[in-house]
Amino acid sequence: MNIRDLARSFHEEGVAYRRMIHKHPELSGQEYATAEFVEDQLSEWGIANFRVGDTGVVGIIDSGIPGKTVALRADMDALPINEETGVEYASVVPGVMHACGHDCHTSGLMIAAKILSTLHKTDGKAFAGKIKLIFQASEEKAPGGAGIMVRNGIMDDVDGIFGLHVMPNMDVGTISVDPGPRMAASLRAHIHVKGKGGHGGAPHETIDAIVAGSAIVMNLQTLVSRELPVFEPVAVTVGLFHGGEAHNVVAQDAHLAATIKFFNSELRDRISEGITRVAKKTAETFRASCEVSVEGYGPPVVNSFPLSERAKKTAESLVGRDAVVHFPPWSASEDFSSYLERVPGVFAFIGTRNSSAGLDYPVHHGKFNVDERVLEIASSFYAQFAVDFLGTP
């Protein structure tokens, strides 16, 4: 049997794994039961495995034939979101849900592991080299579990890496493996505005931190419109603004937090400097002061051109040329970029949308769910890419 046939034969097993993981979600850094489940299944299939950090798992399939090493990565953590799908396998953990498809990624890689193990056992020359199966913790929470894998040497002998993400903006059965930037770099900014409190009836005796903070929110947008190149996509979002204690008291302090998304890593220092300068100078115009910290940098996910071409051929062999589609870069961020700083790789988007079944809610939504046919595609894509990358002896 070929890889797609094996994926089809294991599909119901993959659905069961996905639903079990979905029903029992675990937040970033708390994936203990999920990690144990992955370990148990890998061990059952005779795949060597070990823990990395508290909740990461790495499996090894060694062909015993000299060759390259490829890594396949899936993330395992859920989100602090209350599930609203109403499905029978909905989360039983209040306020926690697999709303980003990591249950699909994990079960897809598990079935890929079974496929690859089966191939190796039935044909010792199905592929050369070695496959590392990376089940990563804490993708959703910075600084991310990918860094833990890297710091523990998991990438030291790897020649290339492949990962994927389910995409509700693409129809089920489609795949995107475009080269170049695929997901955004990110920064976080924290701005603490300091003014002088007082009575709301005597604002002239105060320095209003809320007014200064509001001006900062507006002025930060001029970084995008007037200071950064017009052909460079950048988004500055102030998602948190806390200030004041009562309706008739001028606020002495205000705290703002922002996220910044961009695709060109060379803009990092320019953006950081601009945010700090604009915030401080704006506060000064209102006689206030402010403290600024810009941190949490995550590089963009940039697909290797040669490996994107390789992945495109793999995808076409699985779903056909017409189903391999272009999808624009996604301005969310992904710590898969930490692996790409060490080795070339490719990050694919695989469609899950089935609007006729109501399966078209975005990720991070309480009603997010997928057309489970995507699991067969994910598992076969993981496995086929590994074999195509490694080649036969």
C-alpha positions as CSV (number, residue, x, y, z in Angstrom):
1,M,0.0,0.0,0.0
2,N,1.2,3.5,-0.7
3,I,1.1,6.3,1.8
4,R,-2.3,7.7,0.8
5,D,-3.8,4.3,1.0
6,L,-2.4,3.8,4.5
7,A,-3.7,7.2,5.6
8,R,-7.1,6.2,4.3
9,S,-7.0,2.9,6.2
10,F,-6.0,4.6,9.4
11,H,-8.4,7.5,9.0
12,E,-11.0,6.4,11.6
13,E,-8.2,5.8,14.1
14,G,-7.0,9.4,13.5
15,V,-10.5,10.8,14.0
16,A,-10.7,9.0,17.3
17,Y,-7.4,10.4,18.4
18,R,-8.4,13.9,17.3
19,R,-11.7,13.7,19.2
20,M,-10.1,12.4,22.3
21,I,-7.6,15.2,22.3
22,H,-10.2,17.7,21.5
23,K,-12.4,16.6,24.4
24,H,-9.6,16.9,26.9
25,P,-7.7,20.1,25.9
26,E,-4.7,21.3,27.9
27,L,-3.3,24.8,28.0
28,S,0.2,25.8,27.0
29,G,2.8,24.1,29.2
30,Q,0.2,21.9,30.7
31,E,-0.1,19.2,28.0
32,Y,0.8,16.3,30.4
33,A,-2.1,14.0,29.4
34,T,-1.7,14.7,25.7
35,A,2.1,14.1,25.9
36,E,1.5,10.8,27.7
37,F,-1.0,9.8,25.2
38,V,1.4,10.5,22.3
39,E,4.2,8.6,24.1
40,D,1.9,5.6,24.7
41,Q,0.9,5.3,21.0
42,L,4.5,5.8,19.7
43,S,5.7,3.1,22.1
44,E,2.9,0.8,21.0
45,W,4.0,1.2,17.4
46,G,7.6,0.5,18.4
47,I,8.8,4.1,17.8
48,A,11.5,5.3,20.2
49,N,10.5,8.5,22.0
50,F,11.5,10.8,24.8
51,R,10.4,13.9,26.7
52,V,11.8,17.3,26.0
53,G,11.1,19.8,28.7
54,D,8.0,19.1,30.8
55,T,5.5,18.3,28.1
56,G,7.2,18.1,24.7
57,V,7.7,14.7,23.0
58,V,10.1,13.6,20.3
59,G,9.9,10.3,18.4
60,I,12.6,8.8,16.3
61,I,12.2,6.5,13.3
62,D,15.7,5.5,12.1
63,S,15.9,3.6,8.9
64,G,19.3,2.3,9.7
65,I,20.5,3.5,6.3
66,P,22.8,6.5,6.2
67,G,21.2,9.6,4.9
68,K,19.6,12.9,5.9
69,T,17.4,13.7,8.8
70,V,14.0,15.3,8.5
71,A,11.9,16.7,11.3
72,L,8.1,16.8,11.3
73,R,6.4,19.1,13.8
74,A,3.0,19.3,15.4
75,D,1.8,21.5,18.3
76,M,-0.4,20.2,21.1
77,D,-1.7,23.0,23.2
78,A,-5.2,24.4,23.4
79,L,-6.6,27.9,24.1
80,P,-8.4,29.6,27.0
81,I,-11.7,29.8,25.1
82,N,-15.1,28.4,26.0
83,E,-16.3,25.9,23.4
84,E,-19.6,26.6,21.7
85,T,-19.7,23.9,19.0
86,G,-22.1,21.6,20.7
87,V,-20.5,18.5,19.2
88,E,-20.5,15.3,21.2
89,Y,-16.7,15.4,21.6
90,A,-16.7,19.1,22.8
91,S,-14.3,20.1,25.5
92,V,-15.1,18.9,29.0
93,V,-12.7,21.4,30.5
94,P,-14.5,24.7,31.2
95,G,-13.0,27.6,29.4
96,V,-10.4,25.6,27.5
97,M,-10.8,24.5,23.9
98,H,-8.8,23.3,20.9
99,A,-9.8,26.4,18.8
100,C,-6.8,26.5,16.6
101,G,-6.6,23.0,15.2
102,H,-3.7,21.7,17.3
103,D,-5.7,18.6,18.0
104,C,-5.7,18.0,14.2
105,H,-2.0,18.6,13.9
106,T,-1.2,16.2,16.8
107,S,-3.4,13.4,15.6
108,G,-2.3,13.9,12.0
109,L,1.4,13.5,13.0
110,M,0.5,10.5,15.1
111,I,-1.0,8.7,12.2
112,A,1.9,9.8,10.0
113,A,4.2,8.2,12.5
114,K,2.2,5.0,12.3
115,I,2.3,5.1,8.5
116,L,6.1,5.7,8.4
117,S,6.6,2.9,11.0
118,T,4.5,0.6,8.9
119,L,6.4,1.4,5.8
120,H,9.8,0.8,7.5
121,K,8.6,-2.5,9.0
122,T,7.2,-3.8,5.7
123,D,10.0,-2.4,3.5
124,G,13.3,-1.7,5.1
125,K,14.3,0.4,2.1
126,A,11.2,2.6,1.9
127,F,13.4,5.6,2.9
128,A,16.9,6.3,4.0
129,G,18.1,8.4,6.9
130,K,16.1,9.4,10.0
131,I,12.8,11.0,10.9
132,K,12.2,13.1,14.0
133,L,8.6,13.5,15.1
134,I,8.3,16.7,17.1
135,F,5.2,17.0,19.3
136,Q,5.7,20.5,20.6
137,A,4.2,22.1,23.7
138,S,3.2,25.7,24.2
139,E,2.9,27.2,20.7
140,E,0.2,29.6,21.9
141,K,2.1,31.1,24.8
142,A,5.3,33.2,24.2
143,P,8.1,32.5,24.2
144,G,6.9,29.2,22.9
145,G,7.9,25.5,23.1
146,A,9.9,25.5,19.8
147,G,12.7,27.3,21.6
148,I,12.8,24.5,24.2
149,M,13.2,22.0,21.5
150,V,16.0,24.0,19.9
151,R,17.8,24.6,23.2
152,N,17.7,20.9,23.9
153,G,19.5,20.1,20.6
154,I,16.7,18.5,18.8
155,M,17.5,20.4,15.6
156,D,21.3,19.9,15.7
157,D,21.4,17.1,13.2
158,V,18.3,18.0,11.2
159,D,18.6,18.9,7.5
160,G,15.1,20.1,6.9
161,I,11.7,20.5,8.7
162,F,8.1,20.4,7.7
163,G,5.0,21.6,9.6
164,L,1.5,22.5,8.8
165,H,-1.6,24.4,10.0
166,V,-5.2,23.8,9.4
167,M,-6.8,26.8,7.6
168,P,-10.6,27.5,7.8
169,N,-10.2,30.1,5.0
170,M,-9.4,27.4,2.5
171,D,-11.8,24.6,1.3
172,V,-11.2,21.1,2.7
173,G,-9.0,19.2,0.3
174,T,-6.8,22.1,-0.7
175,I,-3.2,22.8,0.2
176,S,-1.0,25.9,0.1
177,V,2.8,25.6,0.2
178,D,3.8,29.0,-1.2
179,P,7.4,30.0,-0.9
180,G,8.6,33.0,1.0
181,P,6.9,34.7,4.0
182,R,3.9,32.8,5.3
183,M,3.3,34.1,8.8
184,A,4.2,37.3,10.5
185,A,7.0,38.4,12.9
186,S,5.7,39.8,16.1
187,L,6.6,42.2,18.9
188,R,4.8,43.2,22.1
189,A,4.8,46.7,23.5
190,H,3.9,47.8,27.0
191,I,3.4,51.5,27.7
192,H,2.9,52.9,31.2
193,V,1.7,56.5,31.1
194,K,2.2,58.5,34.3
195,G,0.3,61.7,34.9
196,K,-1.2,63.6,37.9
197,G,-4.5,62.7,39.3
198,G,-7.2,65.0,40.6
199,H,-10.8,66.0,40.5
200,G,-12.7,65.7,37.3
201,G,-14.1,69.2,37.8
202,A,-10.6,70.7,37.9
203,P,-8.8,69.1,35.0
204,H,-6.4,72.1,34.7
205,E,-4.9,71.0,38.0
206,T,-4.1,67.5,36.7
207,I,-2.2,65.7,34.0
208,D,-4.6,63.3,32.5
209,A,-3.0,59.9,31.7
210,I,-6.1,58.7,29.8
211,V,-5.9,61.6,27.4
212,A,-2.2,61.1,26.9
213,G,-2.7,57.4,26.4
214,S,-5.5,58.0,23.9
215,A,-3.2,60.2,21.9
216,I,-0.5,57.6,21.9
217,V,-3.0,55.0,20.5
218,M,-3.8,57.3,17.6
219,N,-0.2,58.5,17.0
220,L,1.2,54.9,16.9
221,Q,-0.7,54.4,13.6
222,T,1.4,57.1,12.0
223,L,4.4,54.6,12.2
224,V,2.6,52.5,9.6
225,S,1.2,55.4,7.5
226,R,4.2,57.8,7.5
227,E,7.4,56.1,8.7
228,L,7.5,52.6,7.3
229,P,7.7,51.6,3.6
230,V,4.3,51.5,2.0
231,F,5.1,48.1,0.4
232,E,5.8,46.5,3.8
233,P,2.7,45.2,5.5
234,V,2.7,46.2,9.2
235,A,-0.2,46.1,11.7
236,V,0.0,47.9,15.1
237,T,-2.9,47.0,17.4
238,V,-3.4,48.4,20.9
239,G,-5.4,45.6,22.4
240,L,-5.3,46.6,26.1
241,F,-6.0,50.0,27.7
242,H,-6.4,50.3,31.4
243,G,-6.8,53.6,33.2
244,G,-8.7,55.4,35.8
245,E,-10.7,54.3,38.9
246,A,-13.8,56.5,39.0
247,H,-16.0,58.6,36.6
248,N,-15.1,61.8,38.4
249,V,-11.4,61.3,38.9
250,V,-8.7,62.3,36.4
251,A,-6.6,59.2,36.0
252,Q,-3.0,59.4,37.2
253,D,-1.9,56.2,35.4
254,A,-2.8,54.3,32.3
255,H,-1.4,51.1,30.9
256,L,-1.4,50.2,27.2
257,A,-0.3,46.9,25.6
258,A,0.1,46.5,21.8
259,T,1.0,43.8,19.4
260,I,2.9,44.5,16.2
261,K,2.8,42.2,13.2
262,F,5.1,42.4,10.2
263,F,6.9,40.2,7.6
264,N,10.3,41.7,7.2
265,S,12.6,41.0,10.1
266,E,14.8,43.9,9.1
267,L,12.1,46.3,10.4
268,R,12.4,45.0,13.9
269,D,14.7,47.7,15.3
270,R,13.0,50.4,13.3
271,I,9.6,49.5,14.7
272,S,10.9,49.2,18.3
273,E,12.6,52.6,18.2
274,G,9.5,54.2,16.6
275,I,7.1,52.9,19.2
276,T,9.3,54.1,22.0
277,R,9.9,57.5,20.5
278,V,6.2,58.2,19.5
279,A,4.9,57.1,22.9
280,K,7.4,59.1,24.9
281,K,7.1,62.3,22.8
282,T,3.3,62.1,22.7
283,A,3.1,61.8,26.5
284,E,5.4,64.8,26.8
285,T,3.1,67.0,24.8
286,F,0.4,66.4,27.5
287,R,3.0,67.0,30.3
288,A,2.9,63.3,31.1
289,S,5.7,60.8,31.0
290,C,5.8,57.2,30.1
291,E,7.8,54.0,30.3
292,V,8.0,51.8,27.3
293,S,9.2,48.2,26.8
294,V,9.2,46.4,23.5
295,E,9.8,42.7,23.7
296,G,8.7,39.2,22.7
297,Y,10.1,39.2,19.3
298,G,9.2,36.2,17.1
299,P,10.7,36.0,13.6
300,P,8.5,35.5,10.6
301,V,7.8,32.1,9.1
302,V,9.6,32.1,5.8
303,N,9.4,29.0,3.6
304,S,12.5,27.8,1.8
305,F,12.1,28.2,-2.0
306,P,13.6,24.7,-2.8
307,L,11.6,22.9,-0.1
308,S,8.4,24.7,-1.1
309,E,8.9,23.4,-4.6
310,R,9.5,19.9,-3.1
311,A,6.4,20.2,-0.9
312,K,4.3,21.4,-3.9
313,K,5.2,18.3,-5.8
314,T,4.4,16.2,-2.8
315,A,1.0,17.9,-2.4
316,E,0.2,17.5,-6.1
317,S,0.8,13.8,-5.8
318,L,-1.7,13.6,-2.9
319,V,-4.5,16.0,-3.9
320,G,-3.9,16.9,-7.5
321,R,-2.5,20.0,-9.1
322,D,-5.8,21.9,-9.1
323,A,-6.1,21.5,-5.3
324,V,-2.7,23.1,-4.6
325,V,-3.6,26.7,-4.3
326,H,-2.1,30.1,-3.6
327,F,-2.9,31.5,-0.1
328,P,-1.6,34.9,0.9
329,P,0.7,35.3,4.0
330,W,-1.2,35.0,7.3
331,S,-0.6,37.9,9.7
332,A,-0.8,35.6,12.8
333,S,2.5,34.5,14.3
334,E,4.0,31.0,14.8
335,D,7.0,29.8,16.7
336,F,7.8,27.4,13.9
337,S,10.0,30.2,12.9
338,S,12.4,29.2,15.7
339,Y,13.1,26.0,13.8
340,L,13.6,27.9,10.5
341,E,16.3,29.9,12.1
342,R,18.3,26.7,12.4
343,V,17.4,24.8,9.2
344,P,15.5,25.3,6.0
345,G,11.9,24.2,6.0
346,V,8.4,24.6,4.8
347,F,5.1,25.4,6.6
348,A,1.9,24.4,4.8
349,F,-1.7,25.5,5.1
350,I,-4.3,22.8,4.6
351,G,-8.0,23.6,4.1
352,T,-10.7,22.7,6.5
353,R,-13.6,24.8,5.3
354,N,-17.0,23.1,4.6
355,S,-19.5,26.0,4.6
356,S,-22.5,23.7,3.8
357,A,-21.8,21.9,7.1
358,G,-21.2,25.2,9.1
359,L,-17.5,24.4,9.3
360,D,-16.2,27.9,8.4
361,Y,-15.6,29.7,11.7
362,P,-12.2,31.3,12.1
363,V,-9.5,29.9,14.4
364,H,-9.6,31.2,18.0
365,H,-13.5,31.2,17.8
366,G,-15.6,29.2,20.2
367,K,-17.4,27.6,17.3
368,F,-14.3,26.6,15.3
369,N,-14.4,23.1,14.0
370,V,-13.0,21.2,11.0
371,D,-14.1,18.9,8.3
372,E,-12.3,15.8,9.6
373,R,-11.4,14.7,6.1
374,V,-8.5,17.0,6.6
375,L,-6.9,14.5,8.9
376,E,-6.3,12.0,6.1
377,I,-4.6,14.8,4.1
378,A,-2.5,16.0,7.0
379,S,-1.2,12.5,7.9
380,S,-0.4,11.6,4.3
381,F,1.2,15.0,3.7
382,Y,3.5,14.6,6.8
383,A,4.5,11.1,5.8
384,Q,4.9,11.7,2.1
385,F,7.0,14.8,2.5
386,A,9.4,12.9,4.8
387,V,9.8,10.1,2.3
388,D,10.2,12.5,-0.6
389,F,12.8,14.5,1.3
390,L,14.8,11.6,2.5
391,G,14.6,9.5,-0.7
392,T,15.3,5.8,-1.0
393,P,18.7,4.1,-0.7
